[in-house]
Amino acid sequence: MTTFHGLDEWLDYSTASWRAAGGHAALDPRLIPRNPTSYNSETYRYLAVRYRHLFLDLYEAVRTDGTLIREQPEHFAKQWAAHYDPITIWKQVCPLFVFGQALGGLDARHRDLARAYTLGYGIPVMAIDRMMDALPGAPSTKHTWLFVLASYALGLEQLRKVDAKAAVEGCFLRHTQEMYHFFWGEERERYRLPDAVSTATLNEYLEGHSRLLSSIFFPVTIEWAFLLAEGALPSEFAPALVALRRMRQLNDEVVDADEDIRYGIVTFPYLHGMASPHGAELAQNVLATWQLDHDEPDSPKMAALTAERRRLLQEAGSLGAAAQSSMQFLRTVMQAVMSRFPAETAFDVTLLVNQRVSHLFRLEEHGWQEITGVYQPEPFSKSSESAVSLHVPWT
C-alpha cells in the first residue's frame, strides 16, 4: 500500500503516546492497518467521553433552544433549527479543546471561543453549503442569506466579549474572509471543465491557492489554542495548518466524488482522471451528467452514468491519487506534532491525526467508498469505558 508507506516514525511516536495515556486497548495505533473502521469509531468515542462536559456546556448554549439562541428573534431561531447539526459542531470545535489541553490546559476562554465560533462560522457555513450543494433550479432564499449574515454578526459579537488578544479576532476574520472568497470562486467556476489538464494543473491545485484551503476549522481553532497558550502561532507550525486544510478537503473530495460533480464542482479526482488516458471519456460522462440533471432531474438514467464515472475514476487511479496526496499533507502535520509535543502529553493530538489516517485506510479497504454510521456517538451519553478524566475549570 504505497499510499501509507513511511509511517513507522509516526506510529512509534503514537504508540509511545498511547502507552503514556494508559494504553486503552481499542486505541492502539498499531490496529489502524488491521482494523481501521473500528479504530476510527473508537477515536470519536474516546474523545466524546473525555470532552463530554465541554461539549454539553457548548450545546447548552447553542442548541435549538439553547441559552444563546433563546435570546434571538423567533425567525432567527427557526432558521437556526433548520441548520443545526451537533455532530458537525463537535468535529469543528474538538481541535480547539484538544490542542488547548495539550498546550497547558483549558480555561473559560476556550469555552467562549467555541460558542463564538459555532455562531459565527459553524452554523452559517452549513447554511451556505446547503445552498451551494443544490442542483440547477433549486431555490436560494433571501431568508437564508439574511440568517447567515445575522449568525455571523452574532458570533463576532460573542468573540469580542472573550478576554483574549486582538489576534484571536484577526485570525477568525482573516480565515473566514478567505473561505468566503473560495466559496465565491467555486460558485463562478461551477459546471465548467478546464480546457486542458496537465501535471502542472494538478500541482497547482494541490499546492497553489485552490479550494483545498476552503476548510477553516482546523487552522482557526488550533491557531486560537496557540494564541491563548503562547500569544502566537509558532512559525514552524503554520505549514502544518495549511496541510491540515488541504488534507481535510482532499478527504472530502474522495468521499464526495459522485456528489460534487453533480453540483458542478470539478475536484482533484476529476482533474487527475482527465489528465489520464481516460480523460476524454470521463469529460464526456461529466458533460452528459450535467445535461441530464438540467433536462431530466431525478432521471433513472443517472445511475448508469454514475457507475460509469466511478469506474473511470477507479481505472485512472484518481481516488487513490487524491488519498496519496492527502497522506503527503498528513506527513507534514505529523512532523510538526512530533517536533512540538513530547509524546507523553500528545495522546489526544495523535488521535486527531490518526482519525484521518484510519479514515484513509478505511476508504482504501472499501474501494474508496464511504461507510455510513461510523461517526459515533454524540457526546451526550457515555457509551464506552471511561476515558481519562479531564478537569473542566468552569463547571
URCORKA-V553954 format. One record per backbone hydrogen bond with DSSP energy under -1.0 kcal/mol. CO is the residue of the C=O (numbers start at 1). NH is the residue of the N-H. If there is no record, write none. Layout:
{{CO;NH} {CO;NH}}
This chain:
{{1;4} {2;5} {7;11} {8;12} {9;13} {10;14} {11;15} {12;16} {13;17} {14;18} {15;19} {16;20} {17;21} {18;23} {19;22} {24;27} {25;28} {28;31} {29;32} {31;35} {35;39} {36;40} {37;41} {38;42} {39;43} {40;44} {41;45} {42;46} {43;47} {44;48} {45;49} {46;50} {47;51} {49;52} {51;55} {52;56} {53;57} {54;58} {55;59} {56;60} {58;62} {59;63} {60;67} {61;68} {63;66} {66;70} {69;72} {73;77} {74;78} {75;79} {76;80} {77;81} {78;82} {79;83} {80;84} {85;89} {86;90} {87;91} {88;92} {89;93} {90;94} {93;97} {94;98} {95;99} {96;100} {97;101} {98;102} {99;103} {100;105} {101;104} {107;110} {107;111} {108;112} {109;113} {110;114} {111;115} {112;116} {113;117} {114;118} {115;119} {116;120} {117;121} {117;122} {118;123} {121;125} {123;127} {124;128} {125;129} {126;130} {127;131} {128;132} {129;133} {132;134} {135;138} {141;145} {142;146} {143;147} {144;148} {145;149} {146;150} {147;151} {148;152} {149;153} {150;154} {151;155} {152;156} {153;157} {154;158} {155;159} {156;160} {158;161} {159;162} {162;164} {165;168} {166;170} {167;171} {168;172} {169;173} {170;174} {171;175} {172;176} {173;177} {174;178} {175;179} {176;180} {177;181} {178;182} {179;183} {180;184} {181;185} {182;186} {183;187} {184;188} {185;189} {198;202} {199;203} {200;204} {201;205} {202;206} {203;207} {204;208} {208;210} {210;213} {211;214} {216;220} {217;221} {218;222} {219;223} {220;224} {221;225} {222;226} {223;227} {224;228} {225;229} {226;230} {227;231} {234;237} {237;241} {238;242} {239;243} {240;244} {241;245} {242;246} {243;247} {244;248} {245;249} {246;250} {247;251} {248;252} {249;253} {250;254} {251;255} {252;256} {256;260} {257;261} {258;262} {259;263} {260;265} {261;264} {264;191} {267;271} {268;272} {269;273} {270;274} {271;275} {273;276} {276;279} {278;282} {279;283} {280;284} {281;285} {282;286} {283;287} {284;288} {285;289} {286;290} {287;291} {288;292} {289;293} {290;294} {291;295} {292;296} {296;299} {299;302} {301;305} {302;306} {303;307} {304;308} {305;309} {306;310} {307;311} {308;312} {309;313} {310;314} {311;315} {312;316} {313;318} {314;317} {317;321} {318;322} {319;323} {320;324} {321;325} {322;326} {323;327} {324;328} {325;329} {326;330} {327;331} {328;332} {329;333} {330;334} {331;335} {332;336} {333;337} {334;338} {335;339} {336;340} {337;341} {342;345} {343;346} {346;350} {347;351} {348;352} {349;353} {350;354} {351;355} {353;357} {354;358} {355;359} {356;360} {357;361} {358;362} {359;363} {360;364} {361;365} {362;366} {363;368} {364;367} {374;376} {378;380} {392;395}}
